[in-house]
Amino acid sequence: MSELILDSIFFHYPELEVLRGVYLEVKKAEVTCLVGRNGTGKSTLFKIAAGQLQANSGLTIINEKRLYKTSKKERFEYLAYLPQKPLLPRSLPIKDLIENKAIQEDDFLQQVSRNKIRNLSTGECRYVEFKFVLGLNRDFLMLDEPFTGLAPVMIEKMIHDLQKAKKSGKGILISDHYMRYIVEVGDSFHLLENGQIKPIPSKS
């Protein structure tokens, strides 16, 4: 079975319980959307799935492979992760980060390909980070607030890329406060609240 599963994830700080037995499935060829207020633990869950944080208990299952420890190397054979914080070295030019084919297919990337990351605006940098993560060609994409600081025209380009990635069989987990856009691309929706995840029923 080709899925990314977060099973019975508990995580707490000394005086704060963040995740209480979270369970979430991300299926291939689908976009799974995680929503919730700031501070509810969405980014924490992403970091646990990516192997950047160790859960107090629970496991990550990727294509039936059971992972209990952070094990970044094993996870990144299957996962590509776009965190909220800046991802790419600011001193590198875009042409060294993005495949030439992807640059040739994108008007904006063609214009800035010789620029360094530090020369871009926040939104432009976010777009390049998204294209970089997409180009890693992993089974699953995890995107934490990918649309932050972006102009609507760039968000529409990203949605187009996400739809293509979904059709190619990628499993995508996305969290963003721009509900208008994730509703456009999402297949299933889940609310993280009080440390637990509840599916949001579809109206269809």
ABEGO torsion letter per residue (X at the ends): XBBBBBBGBBBBBAABBABBGBBBBBBBGBBBBBBEBBGAGAAAAAAAAAGABBBABEBBBBGGBBBABAGAAAAAAABBBBBABBABBAABBAAAABBAAAAAABAAAAAAAABBAAABBAAAAAAAAAAAAAAAGBABBBBBGAABGBBAAAAAAAAAAAAAAAAAGBBBBBBBABAAAAAAABABBBBBBGGBBBBBBBAX
